[in-house]
């Protein structure tokens, strides 16, 4: 059973120092030797457009950490939401059930209407 509290999840979210969205891909440009090593690009959607940017080799470790930070953020916020969804469902299930009145031909909604037949 998961005993993580919402406060613990919020503390873990707050501890994330760097985030980046997108997908990191490696590629070898045409006309280049594969021995030269791969190039990297980061693709992400911004304002409905797919943006791509070149990533320098020295940026790679920090970028990977930032991408992992965003994935961790997504996971933690999903778990946080699930805690409250579960709590809400439990509270709704145990709350006082709505009283259901038995069907009556003489209900208040029809009391002012007369049958025309």
Backbone as a chain_set.jsonl record, in Angstrom:
{"seq": "XXXXXXXXXXXXXXXXXXXXXXXXXXXXXXXXXXXXXXXXXXXXXXXXXXXXXXXXXXXXXXXXXXXXXXXXXXXXXXXXXXXXXXXXXXXXXXXXXXXXXXXXXXXXXXXXXXXXX", "coords": {"N": [[0.831, -1.178, 0.0], [0.516, 2.223, -0.808], [1.942, 4.76, 1.013], [2.553, 7.399, 0.741], [2.343, 10.802, 1.419], [0.398, 13.726, 0.485], [1.903, 16.025, 1.067], [4.521, 15.051, 1.084], [4.803, 14.374, -1.607], [4.56, 16.926, -2.765], [6.87, 18.096, -1.719], [8.823, 16.572, -3.004], [8.313, 17.35, -5.628], [8.978, 20.059, -5.475], [11.696, 19.815, -5.122], [12.775, 19.342, -7.59], [15.029, 20.645, -9.795], [15.58, 21.338, -12.463], [13.927, 21.432, -15.616], [12.836, 20.27, -18.781], [11.015, 20.076, -21.792], [10.184, 17.795, -24.436], [11.642, 15.768, -27.065], [14.582, 14.008, -27.266], [16.824, 13.349, -29.811], [19.153, 11.419, -31.706], [21.252, 11.75, -34.566], [22.853, 11.202, -37.757], [24.179, 13.398, -39.945], [23.572, 13.6, -43.473], [26.165, 12.817, -45.82], [28.208, 12.945, -44.006], [30.685, 11.299, -42.075], [30.036, 8.362, -40.24], [31.745, 7.816, -38.241], [32.397, 10.179, -37.06], [30.676, 10.614, -35.036], [27.445, 10.894, -33.44], [25.019, 13.509, -33.965], [22.9, 15.634, -32.011], [19.467, 16.451, -31.446], [16.794, 18.401, -30.174], [13.39, 18.11, -30.01], [10.289, 19.753, -29.759], [6.882, 20.698, -29.062], [5.616, 23.881, -29.531], [3.341, 26.385, -29.163], [1.657, 25.115, -31.029], [3.402, 24.363, -33.016], [6.04, 22.345, -34.272], [9.087, 22.526, -32.955], [12.576, 22.431, -33.53], [15.798, 22.043, -32.248], [19.333, 22.232, -32.38], [21.564, 20.376, -30.371], [24.376, 20.884, -28.494], [27.274, 18.86, -27.84], [28.348, 19.335, -25.258], [26.164, 20.27, -23.887], [24.551, 18.13, -23.545], [24.536, 16.311, -21.148], [23.308, 17.974, -19.138], [20.906, 18.594, -20.391], [19.7, 16.064, -20.636], [19.305, 15.539, -17.921], [17.466, 17.561, -17.329], [15.303, 16.776, -18.93], [14.683, 14.363, -17.682], [13.928, 15.424, -15.232], [11.543, 16.717, -15.909], [9.998, 14.491, -16.656], [9.887, 13.22, -14.196], [8.49, 15.16, -12.743], [5.995, 15.043, -14.085], [5.203, 12.432, -13.386], [5.054, 12.611, -10.554], [3.077, 14.615, -10.198], [0.901, 13.336, -11.327], [0.58, 11.221, -9.524], [0.0, 12.718, -7.231], [-2.451, 13.895, -7.953], [-3.949, 11.54, -8.21], [-4.06, 10.645, -5.568], [-5.854, 12.497, -4.427], [-8.093, 12.103, -6.027], [-8.772, 9.481, -5.35], [-9.3, 9.88, -2.611], [-11.497, 11.642, -2.769], [-13.4, 10.045, -4.088], [-13.728, 8.048, -2.167], [-14.799, 9.548, -0.06], [-17.189, 10.411, -1.242], [-18.476, 7.981, -1.579], [-18.977, 7.214, 1.03], [-20.515, 9.212, 2.035], [-23.655, 10.669, 3.072], [-26.315, 9.145, 1.552], [-28.385, 10.216, -1.099], [-31.774, 10.797, -0.52], [-34.264, 8.924, -1.969], [-37.331, 9.508, -3.309], [-40.301, 7.606, -3.396], [-42.053, 6.716, -6.378], [-44.778, 8.65, -7.363], [-48.067, 9.241, -8.439], [-49.113, 11.596, -7.93], [-47.192, 13.656, -7.784], [-45.341, 16.628, -6.895], [-44.558, 18.056, -9.136], [-46.48, 17.539, -11.02], [-48.771, 18.444, -9.841], [-50.228, 20.77, -10.365], [-51.26, 20.379, -12.827], [-53.871, 19.284, -14.908], [-55.516, 16.401, -15.998], [-56.244, 16.035, -19.329], [-58.348, 14.384, -21.228]], "CA": [[0.0, 0.0, 0.0], [1.28, 3.45, -0.928], [1.692, 5.614, 2.168], [3.09, 8.72, 0.468], [1.376, 11.86, 1.693], [0.453, 14.83, -0.479], [2.998, 16.929, 1.431], [5.765, 14.433, 0.623], [4.848, 14.52, -3.062], [4.852, 18.332, -3.059], [8.279, 18.329, -1.399], [9.602, 15.977, -4.086], [8.131, 18.212, -6.806], [9.751, 21.281, -5.228], [13.124, 19.5, -5.177], [13.21, 19.257, -8.989], [15.708, 21.902, -10.087], [15.616, 21.658, -13.891], [12.955, 20.71, -16.443], [12.753, 20.578, -20.201], [10.091, 19.19, -22.492], [10.567, 17.446, -25.793], [12.242, 14.466, -27.322], [15.979, 14.094, -27.679], [17.124, 12.36, -30.858], [20.484, 11.476, -32.303], [21.232, 11.524, -36.006], [24.09, 11.423, -38.49], [23.812, 14.144, -41.146], [23.996, 13.029, -44.741], [27.453, 13.297, -46.295], [29.188, 12.923, -42.921], [31.131, 9.976, -41.663], [29.424, 7.883, -38.997], [32.812, 7.789, -37.238], [32.469, 11.492, -36.419], [29.78, 10.605, -33.873], [26.112, 11.408, -33.742], [24.569, 14.84, -33.577], [21.68, 15.524, -31.227], [18.497, 17.522, -31.602], [15.667, 18.38, -29.248], [12.158, 18.51, -30.675], [9.156, 19.946, -28.861], [5.764, 21.475, -29.6], [5.434, 25.198, -28.92], [2.296, 27.134, -29.867], [1.134, 24.347, -32.154], [4.436, 24.12, -34.02], [7.119, 21.46, -33.868], [10.368, 23.223, -33.025], [13.746, 21.573, -33.412], [17.042, 22.778, -32.05], [20.561, 21.444, -32.277], [22.095, 20.294, -29.005], [25.83, 20.701, -28.488], [27.673, 17.732, -26.979], [28.559, 19.748, -23.865], [24.843, 20.511, -23.287], [23.829, 16.86, -23.475], [24.23, 15.807, -19.792], [22.344, 18.845, -18.452], [19.618, 18.455, -21.064], [19.128, 14.772, -20.231], [18.835, 15.706, -16.54], [16.26, 18.389, -17.37], [14.227, 15.938, -19.475], [14.321, 13.44, -16.6], [13.226, 16.231, -14.24], [10.17, 16.917, -16.371], [9.316, 13.193, -16.558], [9.64, 13.012, -12.761], [7.413, 16.093, -12.407], [4.755, 14.478, -14.61], [4.858, 11.263, -12.567], [4.666, 13.04, -9.205], [1.795, 15.32, -10.233], [-0.123, 12.318, -11.574], [0.371, 10.529, -8.243], [-0.658, 13.686, -6.351], [-3.857, 13.967, -8.37], [-4.593, 10.26, -7.925], [-4.355, 10.611, -4.128], [-7.065, 13.27, -4.159], [-9.207, 11.441, -6.708], [-9.137, 8.347, -4.497], [-9.894, 10.432, -1.393], [-12.813, 12.179, -3.118], [-14.302, 8.91, -4.354], [-14.006, 7.393, -0.883], [-15.707, 10.42, 0.682], [-18.495, 10.381, -1.893], [-19.091, 6.675, -1.346], [-19.397, 7.08, 2.422], [-21.384, 10.324, 2.435], [-25.074, 10.353, 3.179], [-26.907, 8.933, 0.238], [-29.553, 11.039, -1.384], [-33.028, 10.094, -0.317], [-35.04, 8.774, -3.197], [-38.752, 9.411, -2.998], [-40.986, 6.636, -4.251], [-42.838, 7.278, -7.478], [-46.155, 8.982, -7.0], [-48.814, 9.866, -9.532], [-49.473, 12.929, -7.479], [-45.975, 14.359, -7.386], [-45.47, 18.082, -6.894], [-44.364, 18.573, -10.484], [-47.724, 17.373, -11.786], [-49.917, 18.777, -9.002], [-51.02, 21.849, -10.926], [-51.753, 20.009, -14.157], [-55.058, 18.421, -14.923], [-55.539, 15.493, -17.128], [-57.228, 16.307, -20.368], [-58.355, 13.126, -21.927]], "C": [[0.881, 1.251, 0.0], [0.934, 4.376, 0.23], [2.29, 7.008, 1.974], [2.005, 9.762, 0.697], [1.453, 12.938, 0.613], [1.607, 15.795, -0.19], [4.347, 16.372, 0.972], [5.908, 14.566, -0.895], [5.176, 15.961, -3.453], [6.311, 18.674, -2.766], [9.182, 17.754, -2.495], [9.498, 16.808, -5.363], [8.991, 19.467, -6.656], [11.254, 21.044, -5.337], [13.648, 19.397, -6.61], [13.778, 20.617, -9.388], [15.65, 22.317, -11.557], [14.604, 20.803, -14.636], [13.053, 21.2, -17.876], [11.79, 19.594, -20.828], [10.646, 18.881, -23.867], [11.174, 16.062, -25.868], [13.64, 14.688, -27.863], [16.26, 12.981, -28.676], [18.563, 12.526, -31.318], [20.347, 11.188, -33.791], [22.624, 11.76, -36.575], [23.698, 12.144, -39.775], [24.334, 13.464, -42.413], [25.306, 13.634, -45.205], [28.534, 13.314, -45.236], [29.537, 11.478, -42.588], [30.462, 9.599, -40.343], [30.458, 7.84, -37.878], [32.906, 9.106, -36.476], [31.57, 11.565, -35.19], [28.441, 11.22, -34.218], [25.952, 12.874, -33.337], [23.269, 14.645, -32.807], [20.776, 16.715, -31.503], [17.377, 17.302, -30.594], [14.46, 18.894, -30.006], [11.065, 18.665, -29.625], [8.108, 20.801, -29.562], [5.635, 22.766, -28.812], [4.434, 25.959, -29.778], [1.821, 26.424, -31.124], [2.145, 24.055, -33.25], [5.512, 23.221, -33.438], [8.436, 22.202, -34.059], [11.497, 22.241, -32.791], [14.955, 22.454, -33.179], [18.199, 21.81, -31.887], [21.054, 21.484, -30.836], [23.589, 20.024, -29.099], [26.193, 19.556, -27.553], [27.862, 18.133, -25.51], [27.24, 20.047, -23.147], [24.117, 19.207, -22.951], [23.547, 16.371, -22.053], [23.183, 16.652, -19.06], [20.962, 18.723, -19.076], [18.942, 17.138, -20.691], [18.581, 14.856, -18.805], [17.541, 16.521, -16.508], [15.072, 17.607, -17.927], [13.748, 14.93, -18.428], [13.558, 14.173, -15.497], [11.771, 16.453, -14.631], [9.369, 15.615, -16.288], [8.978, 12.892, -15.097], [8.496, 13.909, -12.287], [6.063, 15.539, -12.865], [4.286, 13.303, -13.752], [4.348, 11.686, -11.192], [3.325, 13.763, -9.201], [0.654, 14.355, -10.52], [-0.442, 11.562, -10.282], [-0.35, 11.434, -7.25], [-2.146, 13.768, -6.679], [-4.586, 12.681, -8.01], [-4.921, 10.117, -6.442], [-5.671, 11.327, -3.826], [-8.285, 12.702, -4.873], [-9.705, 10.275, -5.864], [-9.83, 8.828, -3.228], [-11.312, 10.933, -1.673], [-13.809, 11.055, -3.354], [-14.687, 8.2, -3.069], [-15.006, 8.224, -0.074], [-17.11, 10.409, 0.078], [-19.225, 9.071, -1.622], [-19.61, 6.537, 0.082], [-20.311, 8.211, 2.878], [-22.834, 9.859, 2.48], [-25.657, 10.246, 1.782], [-28.165, 9.77, 0.1], [-30.81, 10.205, -1.188], [-33.799, 10.084, -1.627], [-36.492, 8.608, -2.807], [-39.381, 8.372, -3.92], [-41.827, 7.358, -5.292], [-44.263, 7.514, -7.01], [-46.829, 9.637, -8.192], [-49.14, 11.306, -9.188], [-48.232, 13.694, -7.007], [-46.173, 15.86, -7.507], [-45.351, 18.664, -8.297], [-45.644, 18.515, -11.282], [-48.949, 17.868, -11.035], [-50.781, 19.876, -9.588], [-51.613, 21.508, -12.289], [-52.957, 19.093, -14.026], [-55.016, 17.566, -16.157], [-56.662, 15.899, -18.064], [-57.266, 15.069, -21.237], [-59.469, 12.829, -22.792]], "O": [[1.873, 1.319, 0.726], [-0.229, 4.739, 0.413], [2.51, 7.723, 2.951], [0.88, 9.613, 0.221], [2.457, 13.048, -0.09], [2.218, 16.322, -1.12], [5.214, 17.124, 0.525], [6.996, 14.836, -1.404], [5.973, 16.194, -4.362], [6.919, 19.461, -3.491], [10.18, 18.368, -2.869], [10.477, 16.955, -6.095], [9.654, 19.886, -7.605], [12.007, 21.978, -5.615], [14.862, 19.368, -6.814], [13.077, 21.626, -9.323], [15.668, 23.508, -11.867], [14.432, 19.62, -14.345], [13.314, 22.373, -18.144], [11.746, 18.423, -20.45], [11.478, 19.619, -24.396], [11.215, 15.306, -24.897], [13.848, 15.46, -28.799], [15.97, 11.813, -28.416], [19.113, 13.627, -31.316], [19.441, 10.473, -34.218], [23.46, 12.425, -35.963], [22.977, 11.59, -40.604], [25.395, 12.84, -42.413], [25.544, 14.826, -45.012], [29.676, 13.665, -45.534], [28.743, 10.564, -42.809], [30.341, 10.428, -39.441], [30.099, 7.83, -36.701], [33.437, 9.143, -35.366], [31.696, 12.489, -34.387], [28.325, 11.98, -35.18], [26.67, 13.386, -32.478], [22.614, 13.611, -32.936], [21.239, 17.828, -31.756], [17.062, 16.173, -30.218], [14.495, 19.984, -30.577], [10.923, 17.837, -28.726], [8.4, 21.523, -30.516], [5.554, 22.753, -27.584], [4.651, 26.154, -30.974], [1.608, 27.054, -32.16], [1.775, 23.55, -34.31], [5.854, 23.322, -32.259], [8.849, 22.473, -35.187], [11.393, 21.337, -31.963], [15.12, 23.485, -33.83], [18.055, 20.72, -31.332], [20.967, 22.515, -30.17], [24.012, 19.045, -29.713], [25.487, 19.311, -26.574], [27.563, 17.343, -24.615], [27.207, 20.073, -21.917], [23.175, 19.201, -22.158], [22.399, 16.036, -21.762], [22.275, 16.107, -18.432], [19.956, 18.745, -18.366], [17.735, 17.108, -20.455], [17.518, 14.308, -18.513], [16.627, 16.207, -15.746], [13.951, 17.763, -17.444], [12.549, 14.676, -18.306], [12.646, 13.608, -14.893], [10.876, 16.387, -13.789], [8.202, 15.626, -15.897], [7.904, 12.369, -14.801], [7.635, 13.473, -11.521], [5.094, 15.567, -12.107], [3.102, 13.2, -13.431], [3.33, 11.179, -10.719], [2.515, 13.551, -8.299], [-0.45, 14.539, -10.009], [-1.608, 11.297, -9.987], [-1.216, 10.972, -6.508], [-2.992, 13.718, -5.787], [-5.726, 12.727, -7.55], [-5.946, 9.533, -6.09], [-6.498, 10.828, -3.063], [-9.401, 12.813, -4.366], [-10.91, 10.099, -5.684], [-10.835, 8.251, -2.813], [-12.227, 10.671, -0.892], [-14.939, 11.112, -2.87], [-15.837, 7.796, -2.897], [-15.938, 7.683, 0.52], [-18.103, 10.399, 0.806], [-20.444, 9.054, -1.455], [-20.581, 5.819, 0.319], [-20.828, 8.173, 3.995], [-23.177, 8.787, 1.981], [-25.506, 11.14, 0.95], [-28.9, 9.994, 1.062], [-30.894, 9.06, -1.633], [-33.954, 11.108, -2.292], [-36.849, 7.689, -2.07], [-39.024, 8.279, -5.094], [-42.255, 8.492, -5.081], [-44.865, 6.672, -6.343], [-46.241, 10.48, -8.87], [-49.408, 12.124, -10.068], [-48.245, 14.307, -5.939], [-47.107, 16.302, -8.175], [-45.99, 19.671, -8.603], [-45.872, 19.365, -12.142], [-50.066, 17.73, -11.534], [-51.982, 19.904, -9.321], [-52.393, 22.288, -12.837], [-53.028, 18.243, -13.138], [-54.537, 17.973, -17.215], [-57.818, 16.077, -17.681], [-56.286, 14.755, -21.913], [-59.507, 11.763, -23.405]]}, "num_chains": 1, "name": "protein.A"}
